[in-house]
Amino acid sequence: MLVIGLDVGTTGTKAVVVDKGGNTLGSGYREYALKSEGGRVTQSAADWWDAAVYAIRTATKDIDKNEIAAISLSTQAASMLCADSDGDAKSEVITWMDTRSAAEAEELSAAIGKEAVYKKSGWLPTPVLDAAKILWIKKNLPELFKSCDYFISTLEYMNMKLCGQCVIDPTNAAMRQMFDIQTGKWDKDILDYIGIDESRLPKVLPIGAEVGSLTAKAAEELGLHTGVKVFNGAHDQYCASIGSGAIDAGDMLLATGTTWVVLGITDKLLYTENHISPGIHALPGRFGALASLVSAGSALNWYKSIIDGDFKEMDRKAAERMESAKDLFVLPYVCGAGFPHNRPDLRGAMIGLDKGHDKYDIARALMEGVAFEAASVLELFKEQGMNISTLMMTGGAARSDLWSEIVGYVTGCDIWRMQEPETCCIGAAMTAAVGCGMFKDYNECRSVMVKREKLELCDPAKREFYREKLEKYTRLVKVLKEI
């Protein structure tokens, strides 16, 4: 018995085929385009499906298709399109990076209340989520607003293509900003204000619920059989938490991509003054609490581009620079300061630079600065009573021994790094595996399918070094925010 985990991301779709031992037997990937103009960032929903067909056919080309029992999805969230009753697109996708509906987000905030929207959806009003986008369509494209049957996002579009069912999960529904995570229903106040009813939105089913089986058309296109079951997926970071084994209260995922995401597992919905985003996890009685560092991987990518550098070379040379960079600080806000500062206007700084420093000293100080930011986020989680001692680390920084080590010494946490880099796909595959009965529950599935290694952090001198440097960094951030 085999399962497929499919990750439909912002710039590409990846598929993996996994067996009962947690071994990846095949994989496939295809990229697609984003179209950017000013604050508008769009793409084609048809590209999602075409990429899924290619990725699944590639992943299964050397596999007995009769062995495939189930599929589940990890998806980007809040990338929305207008669709007809069959789920076919009537518009381009307005992605989660599109900011055209800024005025509508302000309008929603004023009408419903900023804190009320946060308490309902877990997210503050923002133009990148779907409630404001639908308002924008209503005002600017009234014929499209009236004529479309559904306003859908990535997961439900894919579920309709796979098995003909317009179904979403609670994590993606919450990020559409029309779903109340406390009642588990679409919110009437928000829908009434926007001017739609829930018949134009997908049905909400739990993560892992059976959605249906592949239609004959989907099976033919994918090269699979109609007996393949489709189980409801989740937002990609929630899938990454499953794929990294972060499923118990107190577990913490640190996903290190362009944006770093901290996702803690809790036993209740966690609302905070600084607006950590709570959500509903796959396991009954489990919830997520999510915060994002927008200037993280993006900062090192920016630095690499301006020095025309190589990540491996930067890593190797920066590993030798702990002492020479000890008084050098980089506050890495190249994309503004995200959580917990919530200051998109704030820009970065370099402090302590002298002529003895080189580009690798700066690279190390930049890595340290991002790690210091992650530590400040974890402190806010700890203030909410979370006992954090372990980080499940995924993504680009997890492939760097140096950056992983810095994160471990700065935060004081044990670092577990995933041996399978495609944690979103693995999380989706685990959802399919539990759904089809390959495992009795996520705990049993985790013991087999999550493959990880612990990073050894045995140097007390480095721990003390970073304790002192973090204190100095924190003081510098306070000064910068007051300028």
Residue, then its C-alpha position, 0 to 999 in steps of 0.5 A: m500500500l502506497v500514498i501520495g503527498l502533494d504540495v501545491g505551493t506558490t511557485g511550483t507543485k511537488a509530489v512524493v510517493v511514500d510506502k508504509g515504512g516512510n520511504t520515498l519511492g518517487s517524486g516529481y516537481r514542476e514550477y509555474a509562473l507568477k505575474s507581478e505588476g505593482g501590488r498585484v501578484t497573480q497566477s493561473a489555477a490551471d497551472w496548479w493542475d497541470a503541474a500536479v499531473y506532471a508531478i504525480r506522473t513523474a513520481t509514479k512512473d516506476i511504481d505499480k499504480n494499483e498499490i496507490a491507495a490515497i492522496s492528500l494535499s499541502t497547499q499555499a493559503a489565501s490565493m483566491l479565484c472565482a470559479d464556475s459550478d464545476g470549479d473551472a476558473k473564471s478569473e486569474v488567481i489573486t495570490w496571497m502576495d497581492t495587496r490591491s485590496a488594502a482599502e477594503a481591508e481597512e474598510l473591513s477592519a472599521a466595519i467588523g472591528k480589527e480585534a473582532v476579525y482576529k478573534k473570529s479568524g485568528w488573523l488581523p484584517t489584511p489585503v492579502l487574505d480573501a475577505a478583502k479581495i472579494l470586496w475588491i472584486k465586488k467594487n471593481l469587477p461587479e459582473l464577475f462578482k455576480s456571475c461566479d458560482y464559487f470564491i475558492s482557494t487552492l485546496e478546494y480547487m484541487n479537491m474539485k479537480l481530483c474528486g469533484q467536491c468543493v471542500i476546504d479544511p479549517t487552516n485554509a478556511a481561517m486564512r480566507q478570513m471569513f471562517d470562525i475558528q471558535t464556532g467552526k463555521w463561516d462567519k455570518d457577520i463577515l459574509d453579510y458585510i461582503g455580500i455573499d452567502e456560504s453557498r458560494l464558499p466550500k464546505v469545511l471538513p476536518i484535516g484528514a476527512e475523506v473527501g471522495s475518490l478520483t473521478a474517471k477524468a482525474a484518474e485518466e489524467l494522473g495515470l492512476h485508478t478511480g479507487v484512489k481515495v482523497f483525504n482533506g489536506a491543510h495549509d502548508q505550514y500545518c502539513a510541515s508540522i505533521g511532517s516534522g512530527a510536531i503534533d503534541a502540545g508544546d512541540m514547535l516547528l521552525a520552518t526556514g524559508t524565505t520567510w521563517v515561520v514559527l508554529g507551536i502546537t497548543d491544547k487551546l486556541l491561543y490569542t495574544e496582544n501581539h496577535i500570534s495567529p491561532g488555528i485548528h490542527a489535524l489532531p482532535g484537541r490540538f491547535g496551532a499558533l503561528a508567527s512569521l519572520v518576513s526578514a529571515g531567509s529573504a535577508l540572506n538571499w538579498y545579501k548573497s545576491i549583492i555579493d554574488g555569493d555562494f551559500k556553501e562558501m558563505d557557510r564554510k567561511a562564516a563558520e570561522r568568523m565567530e570571534s572576528a564578528k563578535d562585536l558586529f550586529v546586523l538587524p536584518y529587516v530588509c523586508g521590514a520587521g514582521f512579528p513580533h515588532n509588526r513594523p513593516d516600515l522599519r528597516g535594517a541596520m549594521i552596527g559595529l562594522d570596521k575595516g577589519h571585517d569582511k563579507y563573511d563576518i557580515a554573513r555570520a552576523l546576518m545569520e545571527g541576527v535572524a536567529f536572535e529574531a527567532a529567539s524573541v518570537l519563542e520568548l513570546f510563546k514561552e510567556q503564554g505558558m508554552n514549555i519549549s525545549t525542542l525545535m523541529m527545524t525544516g527548510g534552507a537554514a536546516r541544511s546549514d550546519l552553521w545556521s542550525e547551530i547558531v539557532g540552537y545556541v541562541t535559543g537554548c533549544d534542542i534542534w531536530r533536523m528533518q532528513e526528508p526535506e519535503t516536510c510539507c509533502i510528507g505531512a500530506a502523505m501522513t494525512a493520507a496514510v492515517g486516513c486510509g488506515m495504513f496507521k491507526d493515528y498520527n502518533e503511530c504514523r510519526s514513529v515510522m514516517v518522520k525521519r529526523e536527526k538531533l544536532e549535537l550542541c555540546d559547547p557551553a562557551k558558545r551558549e554563553f557567548y550567544r547569551e551575551k550577544l543576544e542581550k546586546y542585540t535586544r538593546l540595539v533593536k529597542v534603540l532602532k525602534e525608537i529612532 
